């Protein structure tokens, strides 16, 4: 393992963060088909866990020491604008409560991500996804014994594992777990048995992902896979192999056009009868687009939906149905709720995170670290692609929202650890280290 990736590899004393963070992405799903886990995974425990983590980092020393000033300023603008939108919102209580929850979520998960990398290592930065990965794969493997693991959309059959009629959620879980499987497969590639085990799990993840026919999750995973493979230093042999595989695929698809038709009908039209591309999404996009036009410059208020005046705050904040309409595009939902001003701050936020990733990627020529950064780039752009089909950005209780802010914190944590191990030592520290070196004994 390279010097950069293996930096800070010695794990410090375990804290409760190492036990509680891996279960957070699963807890925020809000339910489980495993009765033995009902006590742990339900609609209430996620807020309880979030409250514990928020209290921990609020009283912990040096929490704010590791927060980047530029990113903190942009987050202050974004969260502050969400709070301000409550004053012109038609539902002040809704906008204020959701803004407060968002602020707690962002601060907590950002801090958790930093702490995870600092107390583990860069090489273990994705290890917090182990529970999500094995939980999702278990849902897939055991789903074949469940009589309700499939349902039909027209003539198309989709697979939901142990979920019931939630193929998109199952697909999102597999997509979000894939960075862990990618990194583990790459890390153990030289070990034959481990390579087989992790490779099998990675292939299984994508197998069940395609069975879900969740186009948003498949698109996100495809984007992540692309960046993962682009991060390699490809040799001529690998390039030739890729060309051969592409030639075989093109030949197969060209010789039997029914394969192309079936694939397009299944994953693009999501129907055996061809009509408009992504027709099942167009109705929701059209409503969200009209709502974004109504949002204008300042928005309707964080959490507010266009055309609605009655809100039930007792329902889950993770879905859009408490307001009577599902928001099928995060970017349009942002404009609807906090306007063009809020959307511009959102662009600044994404630009800052992307700049951090670019700087980390260029900071070294180490191949292992570049592959790791390729996965980060992939999951970042993959989540953006996924958000074009799902409105999770404006839902602070959604598992995808929690996942994104943990990711931002981990990126910052990697930046901190890498800077710590690349900055030159002070002169006094160098002299002290030299004095401690014992002469070699031959």
PyMOL commands that set and color helices and strands:
alter all, ss='L'
color gray80, all
select helices_A, chain A and resi 17-27+35-37+45-59+64-66+69-87+92-119+122-124+127-143+167-187+192-212+215-230+236-255+257-267+279-295+320-323+330-362+367-387+392-394+399-422+427-436
alter helices_A, ss='H'
color red, helices_A
select strands_A, chain A and resi 150-153+156-159
alter strands_A, ss='S'
color yellow, strands_A
deselect
rebuild
show_as cartoon
